[in-house]
Amino acid sequence: MDFTDAPIDTTAVANLAEQKLSLELLDIANDRDKAVGFEAVVNRGFYGERSDEKDIEFLLDATAYRRTTAVWDATEPAVEPVATVASWTTPLSVPGGGTVPAWAISAVTVAPTHRRRGIARNLLEAELRTAAACAVPVAALTASEATIYGRFGFAPSAQVAKITIDTKRTAWAGSTPTGRVRFMELSDLFEQGPAIFERERVQHPGEIELDEALWCEILDYRPGKADKAKDLRAIGYTDAAGDLQGFAAYRVKESSDDTLTAKVAHLAAATDDAYAALWRFLLELDLVRAVEADLRSLDEPVLWQLSDVRAAKVEPFDHLWLRILDPIAALEARTYSRQGSIVLDVVDPLEFAQGRFLLEIDGEGTAAVCRLTGDVPEDAAHATLSERDLALIYVGGASATALHSAGRIVEGTPGAATLVDAAFHSPVAPRLGVGF
Ligand SMILES: CC(C)(COP(=O)(O)OP(=O)(O)OC[C@H]1O[C@@H](n2cnc3c(N)ncnc32)[C@H](O)[C@@H]1OP(=O)(O)O)[C@@H](O)C(=O)NCCC(=O)NCCS
């Protein structure tokens, strides 16, 4: 079943009806008044400014394909709902260069007038049941607070970092590519940028597909939005053949100490040369004292392209939260760094991922995964872990050894955590360059 055809979750409808609350799917394209109310409530929920009419129209068109659900209070009829959530399916990059279908969850808000009555719990559990009914193996979100989603089986699977580089303290110590960096018109950036983003996305576990709303969100700009265009600059890197291989969009802002900082809205490079050339350009901007880039990888190559390693401040934070719904499909979608057999006993209070799973990993790193009803085979490494621990190691964001030392993963066979670690290790650190 396609996510757009999924019916409303009847369990959540019945639960909320007990409180005279009505859970409904919203037809963004055809029920404009309610859709506008939905956007207003999402904005208010995240303490955003009121959007103007054009912004709302743009956003509703860009997100009309998503599955939009809201809760109305039957005792206070209004066009504005009291709770919101939107979801869609997207490919999620996994180690090995493949993708797994993921159920992206966004716009989770409950009005302050209706908080702590179990509305978010009903919305979230409904999303997970619907994703499972659509055979989507993984759910994904980015969280406003790190304490909300663990109870639903989500875990911070990929950390990212805000990187600030003191440009006066360091010189460029990386390569000098032969291609050219040129300024780009914003219209060209808008048109050509997503293709570069897509080429880069598949190389990084944890990334999801860009849609128009996400693209505008990362640039903080949309065509026709004159005030957002004023200070947005864009550069592109073209290789010797003249093909665009990367771009950076940035704004130069005055900092509190009167110095200038280049704030990178996004830098995407499909090749190492493009990456080096774009970073070098930013780090060598005249008058600029610092370059600041958010949502970067913890293993960012630029950190090794500076003459002074202390010029960079790296502030990591949890960003991509995953929830494994179908361990077989999820585990078969990625590849592994070590051959061998592994048995994982997954404990899941909500039962989606509950069970014993056998992974047989071949010499190519491909796993055949099945549910195991019997005993652990003699040659297999065996470990017991929660559904959240499985999400933590899934794209290589946490080490099974550390989780074992932390008392979270329990070894059934000696050394199992180290073997799981070696198998699940991702040569490319996971990251997510967008928030949703
Ligand atoms: C976060 C939010 C969605 C919670 O909605 P809610 O309807 O009050 O949540 P519920 O009543 O269903 O609570 C479900 C559980 O989450 C817990 N919880 C709710 N909000 C929490 C928070 N901010 N931090 C930690 N725990 C929280 C509740 O204590 C409850 O725990 P329990 O069922 O295990 O006892 C709501 O407060 C909100 O809209 N906040 C502002 C926007 C936001 O941050 N959205 C999250 C986007 S990622």
The ligand as an ORCA input file, in Angstrom:
! r2SCAN-3c Opt
* xyz 0 1
  C       6.095     17.575     22.479
  C       4.584     17.578     22.337
  C       4.228     17.172     20.901
  C       3.980     16.574     23.317
  O       2.574     16.506     23.129
  P       1.584     15.941     24.274
  O       0.268     15.654     23.631
  O       1.576     16.858     25.428
  O       2.273     14.576     24.698
  P       1.529     13.334     25.398
  O       0.541     13.853     26.409
  O       0.987     12.416     24.381
  O       2.751     12.664     26.113
  C       3.266     11.421     25.721
  C       4.452     11.126     26.593
  O       5.519     12.026     26.259
  C       5.944     12.741     27.417
  N       6.270     14.083     26.961
  C       5.479     14.930     26.315
  N       6.146     16.044     25.999
  C       7.405     15.890     26.466
  C       8.560     16.705     26.462
  N       8.565     17.918     25.900
  N       9.696     16.198     27.026
  C       9.695     14.979     27.590
  N       8.614     14.167     27.620
  C       7.492     14.619     27.068
  C       4.746     12.708     28.353
  O       5.177     12.864     29.686
  C       4.185     11.334     28.072
  O       4.968     10.354     28.730
  P       4.373      8.925     29.144
  O       3.203      8.638     28.246
  O       5.513      8.005     28.918
  O       3.963      9.110     30.552
  C       4.003     18.969     22.626
  O       4.396     19.359     23.912
  C       4.418     20.058     21.659
  O       3.719     20.291     20.685
  N       5.551     20.767     21.884
  C       5.997     21.875     21.034
  C       6.390     21.398     19.637
  C       7.386     20.251     19.702
  O       8.365     20.307     20.405
  N       7.089     19.202     18.938
  C       7.985     18.069     18.801
  C       8.548     18.150     17.441
  S       9.920     17.164     17.146
*
